[in-house]
Amino acid sequence: MHSAQLAHGAHEAHAAHAATSETQTMDCDVIVIGGGPAGCSVAPLLAEKGYKVVLLEKAHHPRFHIGESLLPANLPLFERLGIAEEVKAIGMEKWSAEFVSPWHEHNQTFHFADAWDKSMPHAYQVLRSQFDEILIRNSEKKGVEVHEGCKARSIDFLPDNSAVVQAQHDDGRESTWRARFVVDASGRDTFLANRFQIKHRNPRHNSSAVYGHFKSAQRHEGKAAGNITIFWFDYGWFWFIPMMDNVTSIGMVTWPHFMKTKGERSLQQFLMDGIALCPALAERLKTATLVSEVEATGNFSYVSERNHGSNYVLLGDAYAFIDPVFSSGVLLAMNSGFMAAEAIDTCLARPAMAAEALREFDRKMQHGPKEFSWFIYRVTNPIMRDMFMGPKNIFRVKEALLSVLAGDIFGKTPIWRSVFMFKAIYYIACAFSPRVAWMARKKRQMNIRPEDQSGIVDGGLGARA
């Protein structure tokens, strides 16, 4: 058991004992904290294996959430969970990803059908309130004991390798569970990472987001209507995510120093003023109407020191988050749930193999953020932008890049030699343009420096206009 656990356990042991003396402690095999994509992937998979699984979700579904753009690699996961048809019914088909640059005279569209694996040619854009409700209802159908409006308040890791979780329902009731294994799928609440004090700002990235929903934004015609579009501008980038019912999600992802220029403006005015700085996006929104409150999320990029212990795991955003530019959040969350289900089953059913299973879980968990991060850290570099806006398929690097954009990084698709070649071409280009590379590096270091954003966003949990 980690020293952080012991310290935390000692700090909360008295409170846990006092509470359990007043409320009955219920037993389960696995307790899942959080009812988003990560929690609602691991929970039904374990329930299907015969484990008693309890899931605690602080909100009531449906509830608002960002992260509406899914990847083609999500679709096989929907099939395995048995929700493919339900997601299809609420999803706007997304066949391509478009990049729009003010520094180039053309737009660049990446068609997922051109990726290495041709069997995943599209994905969906979804209203997350609908999508997440499908996931949590599926968990209930699969036998998970779901408690909505129930917020985990404290946790005590005991010497017998079990854990006691205390939670409060929104009607004031308190409940206590003793579990053999704990899954933290609490998203940006980072339940365990905060308690262990292992969550840190990512020193290699730092961004904030301001976002809202618009009606009647200008879309492309026909099959391209559901394309996600990324608009670069001087202070970061915008997402343009078409969804069903003529709703489009618009988000400005920008640097901390630009967020600080908000001043006395409302978040809504700050977003609209930002859109005005991106003429290509402003043109597509000239007849659109804002139909939601504008919200903000700060301290967007963070990472935890570890993603597991002997009887717990941290999944999805509860472990780390980098940047939404490649729409990887839901895929990484759901995939972490699948990986965790396999590891937890081994830990509970074959304890002698637990350490090896958790090491493999750790390796796979780090793989996704690592591969996406390399591109995310460089995507605003002029040299990388040029490669994105004029991709060549020498050594099949374009197909490999498309596979990464499609989220096809966990299977057996043999893209890695071509990904290596793409990176090599980038470094060679930097060597031939040292001044451009150096200036881009200096600008990035300036952009990601931390700024005090108090009063702009409330510590990363969201703020409303």
C-alpha positions, 0 to 999 in steps of 0.5 A, a space after each residue: 500500500 502506498 504511503 499516500 494511502 496510509 496517510 490518507 487512511 489515517 486522516 479519515 479513519 476516525 470519520 469513517 468509523 463514526 459514520 459506519 457506526 451509524 449507517 449499515 455498511 453494504 458489501 460489494 465486489 467493485 465500487 465505481 465512482 462516476 457514471 460517465 463513459 469510463 465508469 459505464 464501460 467497466 461496470 457492465 463488463 464486470 457485472 457480466 462476469 458475475 461480480 456485484 458492482 455498485 456505481 455512484 454518479 453524483 448527477 442525475 441523467 440526462 445531464 450536460 457534458 462536453 466531449 461530443 465528438 466520437 472516433 471510429 475506434 469507439 464503434 467496436 466498443 459500442 458493439 461489445 457493450 450492446 449499445 451500437 444501435 442506440 448510439 446510431 439512433 442519436 448520432 450525427 454521422 461523422 465521416 471526416 475531420 476538416 482542418 481550416 488554417 488562416 495561414 493556408 489558402 485551402 482547407 484539408 479534409 481527412 476521410 476516415 475511410 482512407 485510414 490504414 484499416 478501411 473497416 471503420 470509415 465513420 464515427 458519430 457526433 452526439 449530444 452527451 446528455 443522450 449518449 451518457 444516459 444510454 451508457 448508464 441505463 445499459 449498466 443498469 440493464 446489465 445488473 449494475 447497482 446504479 445510484 444517481 444523485 449520490 456523491 462519494 465523499 470519503 474513502 478509507 483503504 483498510 489493512 485487509 486490502 478492502 476499501 470503505 466508501 462513504 457517499 451522500 445522496 442528494 436527499 441528504 441520506 448517507 450510505 457506506 459500502 465496503 468493496 474489494 476493488 475501487 474504480 475512480 471514473 470521476 472524470 475531472 473531479 479526480 476523486 482519488 488523485 485529489 485525495 492522494 495529492 498526486 494530480 499535477 498540472 501537465 508541464 508540457 501543455 496548458 489550455 482552457 476552453 470556452 464553449 456553447 451550443 448554437 442552432 442553425 450554423 452553416 454546415 457542409 452539404 450531404 455526407 459532409 454535414 457531420 464533419 468536425 472542423 478544427 479552426 486554427 486562430 492566433 490564440 489557439 483553435 476552435 471546434 465545430 461539432 455538428 449534432 442532431 436537431 441542427 445543434 452545433 457545439 462550438 468551443 474555443 480552446 486557448 492559452 491561459 494568457 489569452 483567457 486572462 484578457 477576458 476582463 469584465 466581459 461575460 463568458 458569452 461575450 468573450 466567446 463571441 469576441 473570440 469567434 470574431 477573431 476567426 473569420 472562417 468560423 464567424 462566416 459559418 456562424 453568421 446566421 446561427 443563434 446561441 441556444 445554451 449558456 456559455 461555460 468554461 473549463 480551465 486547467 485543461 491539461 493535467 496528469 496523475 502520478 499513477 493510475 493504479 494501486 493494489 485495489 484501485 484504478 484511475 480511469 479516463 479523465 480521473 487519471 489524465 487529460 491533455 487537450 480535446 483537439 483530436 476528440 480522443 477523450 471518450 475513446 480513452 475513457 471507454 478503452 480504459 474501462 475495457 482494460 480495467 475490467 480485464 485487470 480487475 477480473 484478474 485481480 479478484 479471480 486470480 490474485 497471484 497474477 494481480 501484480 502482472 495484470 496491473 502492470 499491463 494495465 498501466 502500460 496500456 493506460 499510458 500508451 493512449 495519452 502518450 501517442 496523442 500527446 506527441 501530436 497535440 504538443 506540436 499541432 500549433 507548430 507551423 511546421 506541423 501545420 504545414 504537414 497536416 495541411 499538405 499530407 503526403 503518403 510516402 511510407 504510408 504516413 498519411 494512412 497512419 496519421 488517419 489511423 491515429 485521428 480515427 483512434 485506431 491505436 490500441 489494436 493490431 493495425 500495423 501503423 507504428 513504423 509509418 508513425 515513426 516515419 511521420 515523426 522522423 519527417 517532422 524532425 528533419 523538417 525542423 532541422 531544415 527550418 531551425 529558425 521557424 522551429 526555434 521560434 515556434 518552441 519559444 512561442 509555445 513555452 510562452 503560451 503554456 506558462 501558467 496564469 492566475 485565472 481566478 474569477 475566469 474559471 472556477 478551478 477547472 470544474 466549469 463556470 457559467 456565463 
